[in-house]
Amino acid sequence: MCPLCLCGSFHPLALEKCILEYILPTKAGRAHSRAIKFAIVGRIAVLLTQKRSPFSLPPMIFDPASLPSHRQTIRPISATALHGIVFQDNKLIAIDAKNGYLYQIALDTGHTTVLNSHRWQEFVGTTGLAIDDQNHLWFTTRENLYCCTLEDFTPKFFTRLPYTANGVAVTGNTIYVTCQRSGQIFIFDRQSGQEITRLYAPGIGIENITIRGEELWLTDTLEQTVYCLDRATGEQLFSMITPFESPTGLAFYRDANSGKDILYVAYAFQEPYIRDNPNSEQVYELSYRPRTFVHPLYFHYDPAKKYTLSNGYLIELSYVEELEPLYNVELKNVEWRIALPLETPRQKIRSVEAVGLPFIEEIEDGQRVAVFKFEQITAKQRHIFGWKVLLEVWGIKYQITPKDCEDLPDLPADFPDRYLIDNDDLAMNTEIILNAAEEATGRETNLLRKVYSIRNYVYDQLSYGIKPHIDTPDIALRRGVGSCGEYVGLLLALCRLNGIACRTVGRYKCPPHPLERNLPLEPDYNHVWMEFYLPSIGWVPMESNPDDIFEGGPYPNRFFMGLAWYHTEIAKDIPFERMLSEGQPVLKTQVPIGDLAINHVQFIILEELAPKD
């Protein structure tokens, strides 16, 4: 029976008819028709698959009043490369660098207009945008900074930088202009046009800028980061990782309901996709298309814990093995152990359930492990078994400086025997690795700077590439090409030889498409990174290879002491997956797990989360 109108049908077409004829004609229904339709059908599908009676539904299963007053993600029609953005009343003003359009978007309706319809040519290539207290528009194009009114948009030249000017912000009589080529923020006096001073720009990419009170806020395209700086000194107060790549602009919006400032960030990048080309022999071909939008950046900075959390997501992560041996095998009294995700400052478990077969949960070295038991495993058996976890994941960026790492205490007593030795084929006694450990750090004594130097040394020596198996660090270093596992192996070896406690972390990254909700997403590969230990501070993450994006540098610090929301932490200090037969470990050289089963990894992004204050 239909749980909406009791029409006597469970059929999806009947549900569709109820929605179209009885719910959508209402005023609230018309306003949010698509969202209501998907939410109701989706909710009913969940209840039916859970074998729950639809009569257990409350009278109203979806409240249109709970929808946000304006669209969370802003996508101006026809926009291809949004950069500078600024809010004016309840409207967003945004510049498209490619076509020169100055968009005005109403936040409540999404209605979009082009303000400079007769002067768009002068705005082609514009990236920076600001509106001052006299309602003048400031913008950067190539090396120049211009000003105009919002009535006729006739550019008035203000100043010229030695290199390309990127972002601009104005407060009172002070103008701030970012410049990637010089790595600086230029500060000008508005009245005289004279340069006052310069501040250091924290990232290596193209940076845009806005002002809030006594703070400067910057986006960086390559760092995938937003920085908060002291406006007077340029000192970095904190930073955060953005949920999408290539942030190109930012602005604060004062929400009338909550009275709080919401930080919105613009993004622009090229998205690969499969194009249907009927004129080609190969009908389907790889192509690229522009993607650009504006999305809120939620964050919480904890000065005591020295990290910032940013946009989180509730995800469903499933790890399932499909038992299908490749050859005749017989194992008796088998324990198949699969680690469960961890609880960390950026990752929280809401629920865990078994898939296929039940498991018992054990604690191994402080970590939760799912243990599946089989009386025997033979080539003729077929099973699926694993776990499904509802998981909160967040972006995290640690705010630790070399000054924080002066005069650190000694490592805990048990750490040297666990995290300074060669316990994973790290080739730490080979000449090439011993020489590399010395060369990577030189005379540096500060622990944090040593780790940073080792990272950059490894990036200088290796380029990313995947092989069927992982070689030891000495072989990878000679070859000059490594997978994420080989990057980690070399990083571990060099850090441990320099007295830095470190360990491997993994295991998977969710495909980074946070706007693709309630769809199964499958990663192409597994992934590992590392953590290093700072006495009195704790374990700090560092990615393996993703920041190695330029041959010879400079390298972004995006994932140096930081992780994006899509990293899932599953195993530290213990194997992710292993087997015991009759109480004895089953070695890879005897029966590799990959010869017994096919692993299936699936992510479903359910909703976006904002960190609590």
Secondary structure, 3 states (H helix, E strand, C coil): CCCCCCCCCCCHHHHHHHHHHHHCCCHHHHHCHHHHHHHHHHHHHHHHHCCCCHHHCCCCCCCHHHCCCCCCCECCCCCCCEEEEEEECCEEEEEECCCCCEEEEECCCCCEEECCCCCHHHHCCEEEEEECCCCEEEEEECCEEEEEECCCCCCEEEEECCCCCCCEEEECCEEEEEECCCCEEEEEECCCCCEEEEEECCCCCCEEEEEECCEEEEEECCCCEEEEEECCCCCEEEEEECCCCCEEEEEEEECCCCCCEEEEEEEEEEEEEEEECCCCCCCEEEEEEEEEEEEEECEEEECCCCEEEEEEEEEEEEEEEEECCCCCCEEEEEEEEEECCCCECCEEEEEEEEECCCCEEEEECCEEEEEEEEEEEECCCCEEEEEEEEEEEEEEEECCCHHHHCCCCCCCCCCHHHHCCCCCCCCCCCHHHHHHHHHHHCCCCCHHHHHHHHHHHHHHHCEECCCCCCCCHHHHHHHCEECHHHHHHHHHHHHHHCCCCEEEEEEEECCCCCCCECCEECCCCCEEEEEEEECCCEEEEECCCCCCCCCCCCCCCCCECEECCCEEEEEECCCCEEEEECCEECCCCCCCHHHHEEEEEEEEEEEEECCCC
